Amino acid sequence: MKRSAVLFTAAALLAGCVSVSVGTSDGPALTYYVLADARPAPVAAPSSNASARIAIQSVSADPLADSLSIVYSRRPGERAFYQFASWTERPPRRLAQLAEQRLEARGRFAAVTHLGQPLQSDWLLTLAVETIVHDVSSTPGRAQLTLRADLIHRRDRSRVAHRLFSAAPPVAEAAAPAAVAAFAVATADVLDQLAEWVETSVAAHPVR
């Protein structure tokens, strides 16, 4: 709690050009943003030979990523929060949802679900957000997103593949709306890589 208070205070002191300033005369309005996929995959017909079933689980990594606060950084090793901008949902959970939608739309699996649903699955894909930060060390900065993925064979609980996926598209201006738009592009870039990797890895390790 103390750490969060310090970070929030730092955001208030350092916000400047990276704060959301639109609001009423009584004070700025708090705006909530949806983390989106800038290039959602068109829904494809399920493949006739699709048999593998996969479940997706969000796991913890960076504590600041696992919050509703939108994070920015002016210097390496330092983090602060946008004062009046927030996510509608914690990025790790939201990215897991978007990954599920992306894999399901591509039609290469018999079933795509999230862990906890009462459905059997052959594979478990765990996703951890290592970084989701608007880097403004050089303005207007970049939207840095790094996602760690592990593909686990559920029958014997063996990890068959592991990879980090990263993207850092430019941000149009040092402000929350532009950062959110760039994070949508970063999300699409990462999911493009992730979907291809998951499908290739599963095909290389057929379930018997």
MARMI-424256 format. One record per residue: residue number from 1; residue in one letter; x, y, z negated of N, C-alpha, C in turn. Coordinates in Angstrom, 2 decimals. Layout:
N
{rec NUM; A; {X; Y; Z}; {X; Y; Z}; {X; Y; Z}};
...
REM end
This chain:
208
{rec 1; M; {0.82; -1.20; 0.00}; {0.00; 0.00; 0.00}; {0.86; 1.26; 0.00}};
{rec 2; K; {1.94; 1.24; -0.84}; {2.81; 2.41; -0.88}; {3.46; 2.63; 0.47}};
{rec 3; R; {3.88; 1.52; 1.11}; {4.51; 1.66; 2.40}; {3.56; 2.25; 3.42}};
{rec 4; S; {2.30; 1.78; 3.40}; {1.30; 2.31; 4.34}; {1.07; 3.79; 4.10}};
{rec 5; A; {1.05; 4.20; 2.82}; {0.83; 5.61; 2.51}; {1.98; 6.46; 3.02}};
{rec 6; V; {3.19; 5.93; 2.86}; {4.36; 6.68; 3.34}; {4.32; 6.83; 4.84}};
{rec 7; L; {3.96; 5.73; 5.54}; {3.91; 5.79; 7.00}; {2.82; 6.74; 7.47}};
{rec 8; F; {1.68; 6.73; 6.79}; {0.60; 7.63; 7.19}; {1.01; 9.08; 6.97}};
{rec 9; T; {1.71; 9.34; 5.86}; {2.19; 10.69; 5.60}; {3.19; 11.12; 6.65}};
{rec 10; A; {4.05; 10.19; 7.04}; {5.02; 10.51; 8.09}; {4.31; 10.87; 9.38}};
{rec 11; A; {3.24; 10.14; 9.68}; {2.48; 10.45; 10.89}; {1.90; 11.85; 10.81}};
{rec 12; A; {1.41; 12.22; 9.64}; {0.81; 13.55; 9.48}; {1.85; 14.64; 9.66}};
{rec 13; L; {3.06; 14.39; 9.20}; {4.09; 15.42; 9.27}; {4.73; 15.50; 10.65}};
{rec 14; L; {4.79; 14.34; 11.33}; {5.53; 14.30; 12.59}; {4.64; 14.31; 13.82}};
{rec 15; A; {3.32; 14.29; 13.63}; {2.42; 14.05; 14.75}; {2.66; 14.97; 15.92}};
{rec 16; G; {2.57; 16.27; 15.75}; {2.85; 17.22; 16.81}; {2.16; 16.87; 18.10}};
{rec 17; C; {2.96; 16.64; 19.15}; {2.39; 16.41; 20.46}; {1.80; 15.01; 20.60}};
{rec 18; V; {1.98; 14.14; 19.64}; {1.43; 12.80; 19.78}; {0.21; 12.58; 18.89}};
{rec 19; S; {-0.41; 13.63; 18.42}; {-1.64; 13.47; 17.64}; {-2.85; 13.74; 18.51}};
{rec 20; V; {-3.99; 13.18; 18.12}; {-5.24; 13.46; 18.81}; {-5.83; 14.70; 18.18}};
{rec 21; S; {-6.02; 15.75; 18.95}; {-6.39; 17.03; 18.37}; {-7.82; 17.44; 18.68}};
{rec 22; V; {-8.55; 16.67; 19.50}; {-9.91; 17.07; 19.85}; {-10.85; 16.72; 18.71}};
{rec 23; G; {-11.67; 17.68; 18.27}; {-12.61; 17.43; 17.19}; {-13.51; 18.63; 16.99}};
{rec 24; T; {-14.24; 18.62; 15.90}; {-15.13; 19.72; 15.60}; {-14.39; 20.79; 14.84}};
{rec 25; S; {-15.09; 21.88; 14.54}; {-14.48; 22.96; 13.78}; {-14.17; 22.53; 12.36}};
{rec 26; D; {-14.83; 21.46; 11.90}; {-14.58; 20.95; 10.55}; {-13.32; 20.10; 10.47}};
{rec 27; G; {-12.76; 19.74; 11.60}; {-11.55; 18.92; 11.61}; {-11.56; 17.97; 12.79}};
{rec 28; P; {-10.43; 17.40; 13.11}; {-10.34; 16.48; 14.25}; {-11.19; 15.24; 14.03}};
{rec 29; A; {-11.71; 14.71; 15.12}; {-12.51; 13.49; 15.04}; {-11.61; 12.28; 15.14}};
{rec 30; L; {-11.94; 11.24; 14.38}; {-11.23; 9.97; 14.49}; {-11.82; 9.20; 15.66}};
{rec 31; T; {-10.98; 8.84; 16.61}; {-11.42; 8.15; 17.82}; {-10.95; 6.70; 17.78}};
{rec 32; Y; {-11.86; 5.78; 18.13}; {-11.54; 4.36; 18.16}; {-11.39; 3.92; 19.61}};
{rec 33; Y; {-10.32; 3.15; 19.88}; {-10.02; 2.71; 21.23}; {-10.03; 1.19; 21.31}};
{rec 34; V; {-10.52; 0.69; 22.46}; {-10.53; -0.74; 22.73}; {-9.26; -1.09; 23.51}};
{rec 35; L; {-8.51; -2.05; 23.01}; {-7.36; -2.56; 23.76}; {-7.89; -3.42; 24.90}};
{rec 36; A; {-7.55; -3.03; 26.13}; {-8.14; -3.68; 27.30}; {-7.08; -4.33; 28.17}};
{rec 37; D; {-7.54; -5.15; 29.08}; {-6.72; -5.75; 30.13}; {-6.99; -4.94; 31.39}};
{rec 38; A; {-5.97; -4.24; 31.88}; {-6.16; -3.36; 33.03}; {-6.46; -4.12; 34.31}};
{rec 39; R; {-6.12; -5.40; 34.37}; {-6.35; -6.19; 35.59}; {-6.97; -7.54; 35.22}};
{rec 40; P; {-8.19; -7.56; 34.72}; {-8.80; -8.85; 34.37}; {-8.91; -9.74; 35.61}};
{rec 41; A; {-8.66; -11.01; 35.41}; {-8.68; -11.95; 36.53}; {-10.11; -12.17; 37.01}};
{rec 42; P; {-10.34; -12.20; 38.32}; {-11.67; -12.55; 38.82}; {-11.99; -13.99; 38.44}};
{rec 43; V; {-13.25; -14.25; 38.18}; {-13.66; -15.60; 37.78}; {-13.55; -16.54; 38.97}};
{rec 44; A; {-12.77; -17.61; 38.78}; {-12.60; -18.60; 39.84}; {-13.40; -19.85; 39.50}};
{rec 45; A; {-13.77; -20.59; 40.53}; {-14.45; -21.86; 40.31}; {-13.50; -22.82; 39.62}};
{rec 46; P; {-13.97; -23.57; 38.63}; {-13.09; -24.52; 37.94}; {-12.45; -25.50; 38.92}};
{rec 47; S; {-11.18; -25.78; 38.70}; {-10.48; -26.73; 39.56}; {-11.07; -28.12; 39.37}};
{rec 48; S; {-11.19; -28.86; 40.48}; {-11.80; -30.19; 40.41}; {-10.97; -31.17; 39.61}};
{rec 49; N; {-9.66; -30.95; 39.51}; {-8.81; -31.85; 38.75}; {-8.40; -31.28; 37.39}};
{rec 50; A; {-9.10; -30.24; 36.94}; {-8.79; -29.66; 35.64}; {-9.27; -30.61; 34.54}};
{rec 51; S; {-8.34; -31.03; 33.68}; {-8.70; -31.95; 32.60}; {-8.17; -31.49; 31.24}};
{rec 52; A; {-7.10; -30.71; 31.24}; {-6.51; -30.28; 29.97}; {-7.40; -29.27; 29.28}};
{rec 53; R; {-7.45; -29.38; 27.96}; {-8.23; -28.45; 27.13}; {-7.28; -27.73; 26.20}};
{rec 54; I; {-7.43; -26.43; 26.09}; {-6.48; -25.63; 25.32}; {-7.21; -24.72; 24.34}};
{rec 55; A; {-6.66; -24.62; 23.13}; {-7.16; -23.72; 22.11}; {-6.10; -22.65; 21.85}};
{rec 56; I; {-6.55; -21.44; 21.53}; {-5.64; -20.32; 21.32}; {-5.77; -19.84; 19.89}};
{rec 57; Q; {-4.63; -19.57; 19.28}; {-4.60; -19.10; 17.89}; {-3.70; -17.87; 17.79}};
{rec 58; S; {-4.17; -16.84; 17.11}; {-3.36; -15.67; 16.81}; {-2.64; -15.91; 15.48}};
{rec 59; V; {-1.31; -15.68; 15.46}; {-0.53; -15.84; 14.24}; {0.18; -14.53; 13.92}};
{rec 60; S; {0.59; -14.39; 12.67}; {1.17; -13.13; 12.21}; {2.61; -12.98; 12.70}};
{rec 61; A; {2.98; -11.74; 12.95}; {4.36; -11.39; 13.29}; {4.66; -10.04; 12.64}};
{rec 62; D; {4.65; -8.96; 13.41}; {4.92; -7.62; 12.88}; {3.71; -7.13; 12.08}};
{rec 63; P; {3.87; -6.81; 10.79}; {2.73; -6.33; 9.98}; {2.09; -5.06; 10.54}};
{rec 64; L; {2.89; -4.17; 11.13}; {2.31; -2.94; 11.68}; {1.48; -3.23; 12.92}};
{rec 65; A; {1.84; -4.28; 13.66}; {1.04; -4.65; 14.82}; {-0.29; -5.24; 14.40}};
{rec 66; D; {-0.31; -5.88; 13.24}; {-1.53; -6.52; 12.75}; {-2.35; -5.54; 11.90}};
{rec 67; S; {-2.63; -4.38; 12.48}; {-3.43; -3.37; 11.80}; {-4.25; -2.62; 12.84}};
{rec 68; L; {-5.19; -1.81; 12.37}; {-6.00; -1.02; 13.29}; {-5.31; 0.26; 13.74}};
{rec 69; S; {-4.19; 0.58; 13.12}; {-3.48; 1.82; 13.45}; {-2.74; 1.70; 14.78}};
{rec 70; I; {-2.76; 2.76; 15.56}; {-1.98; 2.84; 16.79}; {-0.62; 3.43; 16.41}};
{rec 71; V; {0.43; 2.70; 16.72}; {1.76; 3.03; 16.22}; {2.59; 3.72; 17.31}};
{rec 72; Y; {3.38; 4.72; 16.88}; {4.35; 5.33; 17.79}; {5.69; 5.41; 17.09}};
{rec 73; S; {6.73; 5.64; 17.88}; {8.09; 5.70; 17.34}; {8.87; 6.81; 18.04}};
{rec 74; R; {9.44; 7.70; 17.24}; {10.28; 8.75; 17.80}; {11.75; 8.34; 17.86}};
{rec 75; R; {12.15; 7.46; 16.93}; {13.55; 7.03; 16.86}; {13.60; 5.54; 16.58}};
{rec 76; P; {14.66; 4.85; 17.04}; {14.79; 3.41; 16.77}; {14.73; 3.12; 15.27}};
{rec 77; G; {13.98; 2.11; 14.91}; {13.87; 1.73; 13.51}; {12.88; 2.52; 12.71}};
{rec 78; E; {12.18; 3.48; 13.33}; {11.18; 4.28; 12.64}; {9.82; 4.09; 13.30}};
{rec 79; R; {8.79; 4.06; 12.48}; {7.43; 3.91; 12.97}; {6.51; 4.90; 12.25}};
{rec 80; A; {5.48; 5.35; 12.94}; {4.46; 6.22; 12.35}; {3.13; 5.93; 13.03}};
{rec 81; F; {2.05; 6.39; 12.42}; {0.72; 6.15; 12.95}; {0.15; 7.42; 13.57}};
{rec 82; Y; {-0.59; 7.26; 14.67}; {-1.41; 8.36; 15.16}; {-2.40; 8.74; 14.07}};
{rec 83; Q; {-2.57; 10.04; 13.86}; {-3.43; 10.51; 12.77}; {-4.91; 10.21; 13.00}};
{rec 84; F; {-5.40; 10.49; 14.20}; {-6.84; 10.47; 14.43}; {-7.23; 9.52; 15.55}};
{rec 85; A; {-6.44; 8.44; 15.71}; {-6.73; 7.43; 16.72}; {-6.51; 6.06; 16.12}};
{rec 86; S; {-7.40; 5.13; 16.45}; {-7.33; 3.79; 15.86}; {-7.86; 2.77; 16.85}};
{rec 87; W; {-7.40; 1.51; 16.71}; {-7.96; 0.43; 17.51}; {-9.30; -0.01; 16.93}};
{rec 88; T; {-10.17; -0.52; 17.77}; {-11.43; -1.08; 17.28}; {-11.20; -2.46; 16.67}};
{rec 89; E; {-10.12; -3.12; 17.07}; {-9.82; -4.46; 16.59}; {-8.31; -4.62; 16.50}};
{rec 90; R; {-7.84; -5.41; 15.57}; {-6.40; -5.61; 15.41}; {-5.82; -6.21; 16.69}};
{rec 91; P; {-4.71; -5.66; 17.20}; {-4.16; -6.13; 18.47}; {-3.90; -7.63; 18.57}};
{rec 92; P; {-3.37; -8.32; 17.54}; {-3.14; -9.76; 17.70}; {-4.43; -10.52; 18.01}};
{rec 93; R; {-5.49; -10.20; 17.30}; {-6.77; -10.89; 17.55}; {-7.32; -10.51; 18.92}};
{rec 94; R; {-7.23; -9.26; 19.28}; {-7.75; -8.80; 20.57}; {-6.97; -9.43; 21.73}};
{rec 95; L; {-5.64; -9.49; 21.62}; {-4.84; -10.08; 22.69}; {-5.13; -11.57; 22.85}};
{rec 96; A; {-5.40; -12.25; 21.74}; {-5.78; -13.66; 21.84}; {-7.10; -13.80; 22.59}};
{rec 97; Q; {-8.05; -12.90; 22.34}; {-9.32; -12.92; 23.07}; {-9.10; -12.69; 24.57}};
{rec 98; L; {-8.26; -11.71; 24.87}; {-8.00; -11.40; 26.28}; {-7.27; -12.53; 26.98}};
{rec 99; A; {-6.37; -13.20; 26.27}; {-5.68; -14.36; 26.84}; {-6.66; -15.49; 27.12}};
{rec 100; E; {-7.60; -15.69; 26.20}; {-8.63; -16.71; 26.39}; {-9.47; -16.39; 27.63}};
{rec 101; Q; {-9.87; -15.13; 27.77}; {-10.66; -14.72; 28.94}; {-9.87; -14.91; 30.23}};
{rec 102; R; {-8.59; -14.55; 30.20}; {-7.76; -14.66; 31.41}; {-7.60; -16.12; 31.83}};
{rec 103; L; {-7.26; -17.00; 30.88}; {-7.05; -18.41; 31.22}; {-8.36; -19.08; 31.66}};
{rec 104; E; {-9.44; -18.74; 31.01}; {-10.73; -19.32; 31.37}; {-11.15; -18.89; 32.77}};
{rec 105; A; {-10.92; -17.61; 33.10}; {-11.33; -17.10; 34.40}; {-10.57; -17.77; 35.55}};
{rec 106; R; {-9.33; -18.17; 35.30}; {-8.51; -18.76; 36.37}; {-8.94; -20.18; 36.72}};
{rec 107; G; {-9.68; -20.85; 35.84}; {-10.28; -22.13; 36.17}; {-9.34; -23.31; 36.23}};
{rec 108; R; {-8.16; -23.21; 35.61}; {-7.20; -24.31; 35.68}; {-7.33; -25.30; 34.52}};
{rec 109; F; {-8.17; -24.98; 33.53}; {-8.34; -25.85; 32.37}; {-9.79; -26.29; 32.27}};
{rec 110; A; {-9.98; -27.49; 31.72}; {-11.33; -27.99; 31.52}; {-12.07; -27.20; 30.46}};
{rec 111; A; {-11.31; -26.68; 29.49}; {-11.91; -25.86; 28.43}; {-10.84; -24.95; 27.86}};
{rec 112; V; {-11.22; -23.72; 27.59}; {-10.35; -22.75; 26.92}; {-11.16; -22.17; 25.77}};
{rec 113; T; {-10.62; -22.25; 24.57}; {-11.34; -21.79; 23.40}; {-10.36; -21.24; 22.38}};
{rec 114; H; {-10.86; -20.75; 21.27}; {-9.98; -20.33; 20.20}; {-10.05; -21.34; 19.06}};
{rec 115; L; {-8.93; -21.46; 18.35}; {-8.85; -22.44; 17.29}; {-9.92; -22.14; 16.24}};
{rec 116; G; {-10.60; -23.18; 15.81}; {-11.67; -23.01; 14.83}; {-13.03; -23.36; 15.39}};
{rec 117; Q; {-13.16; -23.32; 16.71}; {-14.41; -23.76; 17.32}; {-14.49; -25.29; 17.28}};
{rec 118; P; {-15.70; -25.84; 17.16}; {-15.84; -27.29; 17.03}; {-15.71; -28.02; 18.36}};
{rec 119; L; {-14.59; -27.77; 19.05}; {-14.34; -28.41; 20.33}; {-12.96; -29.06; 20.29}};
{rec 120; Q; {-12.83; -30.22; 20.90}; {-11.55; -30.89; 20.95}; {-10.63; -30.19; 21.94}};
{rec 121; S; {-9.32; -30.23; 21.67}; {-8.36; -29.63; 22.59}; {-7.10; -30.48; 22.61}};
{rec 122; D; {-6.43; -30.45; 23.76}; {-5.18; -31.19; 23.93}; {-3.97; -30.33; 23.58}};
{rec 123; W; {-4.13; -29.03; 23.75}; {-3.02; -28.10; 23.57}; {-3.42; -26.96; 22.65}};
{rec 124; L; {-2.42; -26.45; 21.93}; {-2.60; -25.27; 21.10}; {-1.61; -24.20; 21.58}};
{rec 125; L; {-2.13; -23.04; 21.92}; {-1.30; -21.90; 22.31}; {-1.34; -20.88; 21.18}};
{rec 126; T; {-0.22; -20.68; 20.50}; {-0.17; -19.67; 19.44}; {0.46; -18.40; 20.00}};
{rec 127; L; {-0.12; -17.27; 19.64}; {0.33; -15.97; 20.13}; {0.61; -15.05; 18.95}};
{rec 128; A; {1.77; -14.41; 18.98}; {2.17; -13.48; 17.92}; {2.65; -12.18; 18.56}};
{rec 129; V; {2.11; -11.06; 18.12}; {2.53; -9.76; 18.64}; {3.77; -9.32; 17.89}};
{rec 130; E; {4.89; -9.30; 18.59}; {6.16; -8.86; 18.00}; {6.26; -7.33; 17.99}};
{rec 131; T; {5.75; -6.70; 19.03}; {5.84; -5.24; 19.15}; {4.64; -4.73; 19.92}};
{rec 132; I; {4.02; -3.67; 19.40}; {3.05; -2.90; 20.17}; {3.19; -1.46; 19.67}};
{rec 133; V; {3.97; -0.69; 20.39}; {4.33; 0.65; 19.91}; {4.52; 1.59; 21.10}};
{rec 134; H; {4.05; 2.82; 20.93}; {4.30; 3.87; 21.91}; {5.67; 4.48; 21.60}};
{rec 135; D; {6.65; 4.16; 22.41}; {8.01; 4.65; 22.22}; {8.11; 6.05; 22.83}};
{rec 136; V; {8.23; 7.06; 21.96}; {8.35; 8.44; 22.44}; {9.74; 8.99; 22.12}};
{rec 137; S; {10.73; 8.11; 22.06}; {12.10; 8.58; 21.87}; {12.53; 9.45; 23.04}};
{rec 138; S; {11.93; 9.20; 24.19}; {12.10; 10.06; 25.36}; {10.71; 10.31; 25.91}};
{rec 139; T; {10.20; 11.52; 25.72}; {8.82; 11.81; 26.09}; {8.63; 11.82; 27.61}};
{rec 140; P; {7.43; 11.44; 28.09}; {6.25; 11.03; 27.32}; {6.28; 9.59; 26.81}};
{rec 141; G; {7.31; 8.85; 27.14}; {7.51; 7.55; 26.53}; {6.96; 6.38; 27.31}};
{rec 142; R; {7.00; 5.22; 26.65}; {6.54; 3.97; 27.24}; {5.71; 3.18; 26.21}};
{rec 143; A; {4.81; 2.37; 26.72}; {3.97; 1.51; 25.88}; {4.64; 0.14; 25.79}};
{rec 144; Q; {5.33; -0.10; 24.71}; {6.09; -1.34; 24.56}; {5.22; -2.42; 23.93}};
{rec 145; L; {5.16; -3.55; 24.60}; {4.39; -4.70; 24.11}; {5.23; -5.95; 24.28}};
{rec 146; T; {5.42; -6.69; 23.19}; {6.12; -7.97; 23.24}; {5.27; -9.02; 22.54}};
{rec 147; L; {5.04; -10.12; 23.24}; {4.19; -11.20; 22.75}; {5.00; -12.49; 22.71}};
{rec 148; R; {4.96; -13.18; 21.57}; {5.63; -14.46; 21.43}; {4.61; -15.58; 21.58}};
{rec 149; A; {4.92; -16.56; 22.41}; {3.99; -17.66; 22.67}; {4.66; -18.99; 22.42}};
{rec 150; D; {3.92; -19.90; 21.78}; {4.36; -21.27; 21.57}; {3.26; -22.20; 22.07}};
{rec 151; L; {3.66; -23.18; 22.86}; {2.72; -24.16; 23.38}; {2.96; -25.48; 22.66}};
{rec 152; I; {1.93; -25.97; 21.99}; {2.06; -27.13; 21.11}; {1.14; -28.25; 21.59}};
{rec 153; H; {1.71; -29.45; 21.69}; {0.93; -30.64; 22.04}; {0.24; -31.10; 20.77}};
{rec 154; R; {-1.07; -31.07; 20.74}; {-1.80; -31.30; 19.50}; {-1.75; -32.75; 19.02}};
{rec 155; R; {-1.59; -33.69; 19.92}; {-1.62; -35.09; 19.51}; {-0.46; -35.42; 18.56}};
{rec 156; D; {0.74; -34.96; 18.91}; {1.90; -35.25; 18.05}; {2.48; -33.99; 17.40}};
{rec 157; R; {1.79; -32.84; 17.59}; {2.19; -31.57; 16.99}; {3.62; -31.14; 17.39}};
{rec 158; S; {4.00; -31.48; 18.59}; {5.33; -31.09; 19.07}; {5.24; -29.81; 19.90}};
{rec 159; R; {6.23; -28.94; 19.72}; {6.28; -27.73; 20.53}; {7.00; -28.05; 21.83}};
{rec 160; V; {6.32; -27.87; 22.93}; {6.91; -28.23; 24.22}; {7.45; -27.03; 24.97}};
{rec 161; A; {7.05; -25.82; 24.58}; {7.54; -24.62; 25.28}; {7.41; -23.41; 24.37}};
{rec 162; H; {8.31; -22.46; 24.55}; {8.34; -21.24; 23.74}; {8.88; -20.12; 24.62}};
{rec 163; R; {8.27; -18.92; 24.49}; {8.76; -17.80; 25.32}; {8.29; -16.48; 24.76}};
{rec 164; L; {9.09; -15.43; 25.02}; {8.70; -14.06; 24.74}; {8.31; -13.39; 26.04}};
{rec 165; F; {7.21; -12.62; 26.00}; {6.74; -11.88; 27.16}; {6.74; -10.39; 26.80}};
{rec 166; S; {7.32; -9.57; 27.67}; {7.44; -8.15; 27.35}; {7.04; -7.29; 28.54}};
{rec 167; A; {6.54; -6.10; 28.22}; {6.23; -5.09; 29.23}; {6.37; -3.72; 28.58}};
{rec 168; A; {6.73; -2.73; 29.38}; {6.89; -1.37; 28.86}; {6.57; -0.36; 29.95}};
{rec 169; P; {5.32; -0.27; 30.39}; {4.95; 0.69; 31.43}; {5.03; 2.12; 30.90}};
{rec 170; P; {5.26; 3.08; 31.78}; {5.34; 4.48; 31.34}; {4.00; 5.01; 30.88}};
{rec 171; V; {4.05; 5.96; 29.96}; {2.86; 6.64; 29.46}; {2.79; 8.02; 30.13}};
{rec 172; A; {1.61; 8.42; 30.56}; {1.48; 9.67; 31.32}; {1.78; 10.90; 30.48}};
{rec 173; E; {1.40; 10.88; 29.20}; {1.70; 11.99; 28.31}; {1.77; 11.48; 26.88}};
{rec 174; A; {2.40; 12.24; 26.01}; {2.58; 11.83; 24.62}; {1.32; 12.12; 23.82}};
{rec 175; A; {0.30; 11.30; 24.06}; {-0.98; 11.45; 23.38}; {-1.66; 10.10; 23.34}};
{rec 176; A; {-2.54; 9.92; 22.37}; {-3.16; 8.62; 22.15}; {-3.92; 8.09; 23.37}};
{rec 177; P; {-4.78; 8.88; 24.05}; {-5.52; 8.32; 25.19}; {-4.60; 7.79; 26.29}};
{rec 178; A; {-3.53; 8.51; 26.57}; {-2.58; 8.05; 27.59}; {-1.85; 6.80; 27.12}};
{rec 179; A; {-1.52; 6.74; 25.85}; {-0.86; 5.54; 25.31}; {-1.76; 4.33; 25.42}};
{rec 180; V; {-3.04; 4.51; 25.09}; {-4.00; 3.40; 25.17}; {-4.12; 2.91; 26.61}};
{rec 181; A; {-4.18; 3.82; 27.57}; {-4.25; 3.44; 28.98}; {-3.02; 2.65; 29.39}};
{rec 182; A; {-1.85; 3.08; 28.92}; {-0.62; 2.37; 29.25}; {-0.56; 1.00; 28.58}};
{rec 183; F; {-1.11; 0.89; 27.36}; {-1.15; -0.40; 26.69}; {-2.03; -1.38; 27.46}};
{rec 184; A; {-3.07; -0.89; 28.13}; {-3.92; -1.76; 28.96}; {-3.11; -2.33; 30.12}};
{rec 185; V; {-2.23; -1.52; 30.70}; {-1.36; -1.99; 31.78}; {-0.34; -2.99; 31.23}};
{rec 186; A; {0.24; -2.68; 30.07}; {1.19; -3.59; 29.44}; {0.53; -4.93; 29.14}};
{rec 187; T; {-0.70; -4.89; 28.66}; {-1.43; -6.12; 28.38}; {-1.62; -6.95; 29.65}};
{rec 188; A; {-2.00; -6.29; 30.74}; {-2.18; -6.99; 32.01}; {-0.86; -7.60; 32.48}};
{rec 189; D; {0.23; -6.85; 32.36}; {1.54; -7.36; 32.78}; {1.93; -8.60; 31.99}};
{rec 190; V; {1.72; -8.55; 30.67}; {2.07; -9.68; 29.81}; {1.17; -10.88; 30.10}};
{rec 191; L; {-0.13; -10.65; 30.28}; {-1.04; -11.76; 30.54}; {-0.80; -12.40; 31.90}};
{rec 192; D; {-0.36; -11.61; 32.88}; {0.02; -12.17; 34.18}; {1.12; -13.22; 33.99}};
{rec 193; Q; {2.15; -12.83; 33.22}; {3.27; -13.74; 32.97}; {2.83; -14.95; 32.15}};
{rec 194; L; {2.05; -14.68; 31.11}; {1.63; -15.73; 30.19}; {0.80; -16.80; 30.89}};
{rec 195; A; {-0.16; -16.40; 31.70}; {-1.06; -17.37; 32.35}; {-0.28; -18.31; 33.26}};
{rec 196; E; {0.63; -17.77; 34.04}; {1.44; -18.60; 34.93}; {2.29; -19.58; 34.13}};
{rec 197; W; {2.88; -19.10; 33.04}; {3.75; -19.92; 32.21}; {2.98; -21.05; 31.54}};
{rec 198; V; {1.81; -20.73; 31.00}; {1.00; -21.76; 30.32}; {0.60; -22.84; 31.31}};
{rec 199; E; {0.10; -22.44; 32.46}; {-0.36; -23.42; 33.43}; {0.78; -24.30; 33.93}};
{rec 200; T; {1.94; -23.70; 34.19}; {3.10; -24.46; 34.65}; {3.60; -25.41; 33.56}};
{rec 201; S; {3.63; -24.94; 32.32}; {4.14; -25.76; 31.21}; {3.23; -26.95; 30.95}};
{rec 202; V; {1.92; -26.73; 30.98}; {0.97; -27.82; 30.76}; {1.08; -28.85; 31.90}};
{rec 203; A; {1.21; -28.37; 33.13}; {1.33; -29.29; 34.27}; {2.59; -30.14; 34.19}};
{rec 204; A; {3.63; -29.58; 33.58}; {4.91; -30.31; 33.45}; {4.89; -31.34; 32.33}};
{rec 205; H; {3.88; -31.27; 31.46}; {3.78; -32.20; 30.33}; {2.37; -32.77; 30.27}};
{rec 206; P; {2.00; -33.59; 31.22}; {0.63; -34.12; 31.26}; {0.30; -34.93; 30.01}};
{rec 207; V; {-0.92; -34.77; 29.53}; {-1.37; -35.51; 28.35}; {-1.72; -36.93; 28.76}};
{rec 208; R; {-1.19; -37.90; 28.00}; {-1.47; -39.31; 28.32}; {-2.30; -39.93; 27.20}};
REM end
